Amino acid sequence: MKIDNSPPRGTRDLLPDRVAARDHALAEISEVYRRHGYRRIETPALEDIRRLRGGEGGENEKLVFQVLRRGLDEVVAAGTPVGDLVDLGLRFDLTVPLVRFYADNQATLPTPFRSFQFAPVWRAERPQKGRYRQFHQCDIDLIGEGSVLAEVELIEATTEALAALDITGTTVRLSDRRFLSALARHTGLAEAEWPGFFIGLDKLDKIGWDGVRAELTGKRNLPAAAVDTARSIIEGLVGLDPAKVADRIADAVPTVPDEVVADLATTVAGLVDLGTTRAVRWEFDPTLVRGMGYYTGQIFEISHPGSSSSVAGGGRYDKLVGRAAGKDVPACGFSLGFERIIDLIPEVPARSALAVLVEPDVPVPHALRRAREARADGREVVVIRRSGKLPAQLGRLEAQGFTGFVHLRAVTAGGAGEPERPLRSAE
């Protein structure tokens, strides 16, 4: 049976130019986060399946790649539950592993702890354009900071990272899960109905209000009056002037706790102040939900007109760390959609490499010495054997991104002392 050489569905190979673009993006992002004090950590790809299915990963828990326990027989008894055969799974995001990491290492970590992660994650998605089963996430998290200093700092650092990549035209969308809970309560929904209400509301940008109403009143059997009241309140909060966000929220939903209103006012003030130093477009979006079940406070996303999905998202998840650490620990995080960002980068710095072309009669040590000398200033230098007609080979090198070459002939004819020449002017 012939084995297909293409990668598995939902995955992909990355060619050198694509990897170079990703390396460039990661370097720019990493430098921004470093300046903000975020330090990179690494966690294993595999996690305990019970942790991955702890009830806080939302719909992503259904997409976990499960790993069979070691030592299973080649044939198992009929009717054996899958749960009895599995003990590990591939992580579906970087937050759940971070929580375990912090709980395990908290005694040696500073408070607050600023974490930076860049690593692959896996989800058993249905393969389609723009959705992969293996992709990279790029996260920063601030653990141990209970005030909205965390939210404002995370938004500032992430928008700065996008600006460093010359990605413009983005919009920061801001909301609060506590506001959404107060809204649900205000409309008369029972607390057990809130998760379904949030899930339906989260689809608004895809199916519109008619679709949301049909799902909430039909599929989820929520009272039509409650859905209509929620719609009326939400539409009245869209497009608010920054200075009026807190007051309008308190007026529209009187049951919103004062703390929530004050926190939103502080975040808004921070974003307004940030906007005095560089362009930052933002809006309060009362329909923003985010799917993860672990969010407990402010949530945010960054949208871009060139992407059908958000290019970054995050929020506060105060309860999640405490469950693993054994004590209450506030936490907030922001994740860049790294794969989507790569498609938005306007221009990646061109490759600049020198080819050391070596004729057959040039000794290998001489060729390697000439390349070594050229690398002393940090350039990319590659030793390549001469083959075929010189103009044709130079054309191939230029197409590969080489910008200059050194043609080494016999040592008696100049050898390692041959000068460097630009490719475009080569004869």
C-alpha positions in Angstrom: 0.0 0.0 0.0 1.5 3.3 -1.0 1.7 5.9 1.7 0.6 9.5 0.9 3.4 11.9 1.2 1.2 14.9 2.0 0.8 16.0 5.6 -2.3 14.7 7.5 -5.5 16.6 6.9 -5.8 19.7 9.0 -2.0 20.1 9.3 0.6 21.5 6.9 4.3 21.7 6.0 5.9 25.1 6.1 8.5 26.0 3.5 11.6 28.1 4.3 10.1 31.4 3.3 7.0 30.8 5.4 9.2 29.8 8.4 11.3 32.9 7.9 8.2 35.1 8.1 7.1 33.3 11.3 10.6 33.7 12.8 10.5 37.4 12.0 7.1 37.8 13.6 8.1 35.9 16.7 11.3 37.9 17.1 9.4 41.2 17.0 6.7 40.0 19.3 9.2 38.5 21.8 11.1 41.8 22.0 8.0 43.8 22.8 6.9 41.3 25.5 10.5 41.2 26.9 10.4 45.0 27.3 7.2 44.7 29.3 8.8 42.1 31.6 7.2 38.9 30.3 9.5 35.9 30.6 9.2 32.9 28.4 8.3 29.4 29.8 7.7 26.0 28.2 5.3 23.3 29.2 4.8 19.7 27.8 2.6 19.1 24.9 0.9 16.3 26.8 -1.3 16.9 29.9 -3.4 14.6 32.1 -6.7 14.0 30.3 -8.6 14.8 33.5 -7.1 18.3 33.6 -7.9 18.9 29.9 -11.4 17.8 30.5 -11.9 19.7 33.8 -14.9 21.6 32.6 -13.3 25.0 31.9 -12.2 24.7 28.3 -15.7 25.2 26.8 -16.3 23.7 23.4 -12.5 23.0 23.0 -12.8 20.1 25.4 -14.7 18.2 22.7 -11.7 18.6 20.4 -9.0 17.0 22.6 -6.7 14.5 20.9 -6.6 11.6 23.4 -3.6 9.4 23.9 -4.0 5.7 24.8 -2.4 4.4 28.0 0.8 2.5 27.6 0.6 -1.2 28.1 -2.8 -1.8 26.6 -3.4 -5.2 25.0 -3.6 -5.3 21.2 -7.3 -6.1 21.5 -9.5 -4.7 24.2 -12.8 -6.1 25.5 -15.9 -5.0 23.6 -17.8 -2.2 25.2 -14.8 -0.8 27.0 -15.4 2.9 27.6 -12.8 5.1 25.8 -12.2 6.9 29.1 -10.7 3.6 30.5 -8.2 3.5 27.6 -6.9 7.1 27.8 -4.8 8.9 30.4 -3.2 11.8 28.5 -4.1 14.3 25.8 -2.5 16.9 23.6 -3.1 20.4 25.0 -5.8 22.5 23.2 -4.5 25.8 24.5 -1.7 27.2 26.6 -3.8 28.5 29.6 -4.6 25.1 31.1 -0.9 24.0 31.1 0.1 27.4 32.5 -2.2 26.9 35.5 -0.7 23.5 36.3 2.8 25.0 35.8 2.1 27.8 38.2 0.6 25.5 40.8 3.6 23.3 40.6 6.2 26.1 40.7 4.6 28.9 42.6 7.1 28.7 45.5 9.9 29.7 43.2 8.0 32.2 41.0 7.8 36.0 41.7 4.4 37.7 42.5 3.1 38.9 40.3 4.4 36.5 37.6 4.5 37.6 34.0 4.6 34.6 31.7 5.2 34.4 27.9 4.5 31.3 25.9 4.9 30.4 22.2 4.1 26.8 21.4 2.0 24.4 19.3 -1.5 23.3 20.4 -3.8 20.7 18.9 -7.5 20.5 18.3 -9.5 17.9 16.5 -11.1 20.4 14.2 -13.0 19.6 11.0 -10.4 20.6 8.4 -11.3 23.7 6.5 -9.8 26.9 5.3 -8.1 28.8 8.1 -8.6 26.1 10.7 -5.9 23.7 11.5 -5.5 20.7 13.8 -2.0 21.8 14.8 -1.2 25.5 15.2 0.8 27.8 17.3 -0.4 30.1 20.1 1.4 33.1 21.5 0.3 34.0 25.0 1.2 36.5 27.8 -0.3 36.1 31.2 -0.1 38.1 34.4 -0.7 36.0 37.5 -1.0 37.4 41.0 -2.3 40.9 40.0 -5.9 41.5 41.1 -6.4 45.0 39.8 -7.2 46.1 36.2 -3.6 47.1 35.9 -3.3 43.6 34.4 -6.0 44.2 31.8 -4.7 47.5 30.7 -1.1 46.3 30.6 -2.0 43.2 28.6 -3.9 45.2 26.0 -1.1 47.8 25.8 1.6 45.1 25.3 -0.4 43.1 22.7 -1.4 46.1 20.6 2.3 47.3 20.7 3.3 43.8 19.4 0.9 44.1 16.5 2.2 47.7 15.8 5.8 46.3 15.8 4.7 44.1 12.9 3.1 47.1 11.0 -0.3 45.5 11.4 -2.7 48.5 11.4 -6.5 49.0 11.4 -7.1 46.8 14.4 -9.9 47.3 17.0 -9.8 46.3 20.6 -13.2 45.0 21.7 -13.9 45.1 25.4 -16.6 43.6 27.7 -16.9 41.8 31.1 -18.4 38.4 31.9 -19.7 39.9 35.2 -21.7 42.5 33.1 -23.1 39.6 31.0 -24.1 37.7 34.1 -25.8 40.8 35.5 -27.6 41.3 32.1 -28.8 37.7 32.1 -30.1 38.1 35.7 -31.7 41.5 34.8 -33.7 39.9 32.0 -35.1 37.2 34.3 -33.1 34.2 33.2 -32.3 31.6 35.8 -28.6 31.1 36.5 -28.8 27.6 34.9 -29.8 29.2 31.7 -26.9 31.6 31.5 -24.4 29.3 29.8 -26.8 28.7 26.9 -27.6 32.4 26.7 -23.9 33.2 26.4 -23.2 30.6 23.8 -26.0 31.9 21.6 -25.1 35.5 22.1 -21.5 34.6 21.1 -22.8 33.7 17.6 -24.3 37.2 16.9 -21.6 38.3 14.4 -22.1 35.1 12.4 -25.9 34.6 12.4 -27.3 38.0 13.3 -30.0 38.8 15.8 -32.7 36.8 14.0 -30.5 33.7 14.1 -29.6 34.3 17.8 -33.2 34.7 18.8 -34.2 31.6 16.9 -31.5 29.5 18.6 -32.2 30.9 22.1 -35.9 30.6 22.0 -36.0 27.4 19.9 -33.0 25.2 20.5 -32.4 26.4 24.1 -36.0 27.2 25.0 -35.3 30.5 26.6 -38.2 33.0 27.2 -38.6 35.2 24.1 -39.3 38.2 26.4 -35.9 37.8 28.1 -34.1 37.5 24.8 -35.9 40.6 23.4 -35.0 42.6 26.6 -31.4 41.6 26.3 -31.3 42.7 22.7 -32.8 46.1 23.5 -30.2 46.7 26.2 -27.3 45.5 24.1 -28.2 47.6 21.1 -28.4 50.7 23.4 -24.8 50.1 24.5 -23.2 49.7 21.1 -20.9 52.5 19.9 -20.7 54.4 23.3 -18.5 57.4 23.7 -15.6 56.3 26.0 -16.4 58.9 28.6 -20.0 57.5 28.9 -19.3 53.7 29.0 -19.4 53.2 32.8 -22.5 55.5 33.4 -24.5 54.0 30.5 -23.8 50.4 31.7 -24.9 51.2 35.2 -28.1 52.8 33.9 -28.9 50.1 31.4 -28.4 47.2 33.9 -28.8 48.4 37.4 -27.8 45.1 38.9 -24.3 45.4 37.6 -22.0 45.5 40.7 -20.3 48.8 41.4 -16.9 47.1 41.2 -17.6 46.0 37.6 -18.5 49.6 36.6 -15.4 51.0 38.4 -13.1 48.4 36.8 -14.4 49.2 33.3 -14.0 52.9 33.9 -10.4 52.4 34.9 -9.7 50.2 31.8 -11.3 52.8 29.6 -9.2 55.5 31.2 -6.1 53.5 30.5 -7.0 52.9 26.9 -7.8 56.6 26.4 -4.4 57.5 27.9 -2.6 55.0 25.7 -4.3 56.6 22.7 -2.5 59.8 23.4 0.8 58.2 22.6 -0.1 56.0 19.6 -3.1 55.0 17.6 -5.3 52.6 19.4 -8.9 52.0 18.2 -11.2 50.3 20.7 -14.9 49.9 21.6 -17.1 48.5 24.3 -18.8 45.4 22.8 -21.7 44.1 25.0 -22.0 41.1 22.7 -18.5 39.8 23.3 -18.6 36.5 25.2 -15.5 34.4 24.4 -16.1 30.7 24.6 -13.9 29.5 27.5 -15.8 28.8 30.7 -13.0 29.9 32.9 -13.4 33.7 32.4 -14.5 35.6 35.4 -14.1 39.3 34.6 -13.1 41.6 31.8 -12.7 39.9 28.4 -11.3 41.4 25.2 -10.5 40.6 21.6 -8.7 42.4 18.8 -10.3 42.3 15.3 -8.9 43.2 11.9 -10.8 43.8 8.7 -8.4 41.4 6.9 -9.4 38.5 9.1 -12.7 36.8 9.5 -11.9 35.9 13.1 -10.3 37.8 15.9 -6.5 38.1 15.8 -6.1 38.1 19.6 -8.3 37.4 22.6 -8.2 37.0 26.3 -9.5 38.0 29.7 -9.5 37.5 33.4 -9.7 34.0 34.9 -9.3 34.5 38.7 -10.8 31.1 39.8 -8.9 28.8 37.5 -5.4 29.1 39.1 -6.8 28.8 42.6 -8.4 25.4 41.8 -4.9 24.0 41.0 -2.8 26.1 43.4 -5.0 25.5 46.5 -5.5 29.2 47.2 -7.1 32.1 45.4 -4.7 33.6 42.8 -5.9 36.4 40.4 -4.9 35.9 36.8 -5.4 37.5 33.4 -4.1 36.6 29.9 -4.0 37.6 26.3 -3.4 35.2 23.3 -2.3 36.3 19.9 -3.7 34.4 17.0 -0.3 33.8 15.6 -1.3 31.9 12.4 -3.8 34.7 11.4 -1.2 37.4 12.2 1.3 35.9 9.8 -1.2 36.4 6.9 -1.6 40.1 7.9 2.1 41.1 8.0 2.4 43.6 5.1 6.1 42.8 4.3 8.7 40.5 5.7 12.4 41.6 5.5 13.9 40.1 2.4 16.6 37.4 2.8 20.1 38.7 2.5 22.6 35.9 1.9 26.0 35.4 0.3 26.8 32.4 -1.9 30.4 31.2 -1.9 30.6 29.5 -5.3 33.4 26.9 -5.4 35.0 25.5 -8.5 36.0 21.8 -8.2 39.7 22.6 -8.0 39.4 24.8 -4.9 40.3 22.9 -1.7 37.5 22.5 0.8 39.4 24.1 3.6 39.9 27.3 1.5 36.2 27.4 0.7 35.2 27.0 4.3 37.7 29.6 5.4 36.3 32.2 3.0 32.8 31.6 4.2 33.9 31.8 7.8 35.5 35.2 7.2 32.3 36.5 5.6 30.2 35.2 8.5 32.2 37.3 11.0 29.9 40.3 10.5 26.8 38.1 11.2 25.7 37.5 7.6 24.2 34.3 6.3 26.8 32.7 4.1 26.4 29.4 2.2 29.1 27.4 0.4 27.8 26.0 -2.9 29.5 23.9 -5.6 29.6 25.4 -9.0 27.5 23.6 -11.5 26.2 24.2 -15.0 26.4 27.6 -16.7 27.3 30.4 -14.4 24.6 32.9 -15.4 21.9 30.2 -14.9 23.2 29.3 -11.5 23.4 32.9 -10.5 19.8 33.4 -11.6 18.7 30.4 -9.4 20.6 31.8 -6.4 18.9 35.2 -6.8 15.5 33.6 -7.0 16.3 31.9 -3.7 17.1 35.2 -2.0 20.8 35.4 -2.3 22.0 39.0 -2.8 25.7 38.5 -3.4 28.3 35.9 -4.3 32.0 35.1 -4.3 33.3 33.0 -7.1 36.3 30.9 -5.8 38.5 29.4 -8.5 41.8 27.6 -8.0 44.0 28.9 -5.2 46.7 29.9 -7.8 44.2 32.2 -9.5 43.2 34.1 -6.3 41.3 31.4 -4.4 40.1 32.7 -1.0 41.0 36.2 -2.0 38.2 36.6 -4.6 36.1 39.7 -4.1 32.4 39.7 -3.3 30.0 40.8 -6.0 26.2 41.6 -6.0 24.1 39.2 -7.9 22.0 41.7 -9.8 25.1 43.1 -11.5 26.8 39.8 -12.2 27.6 39.0 -15.8 
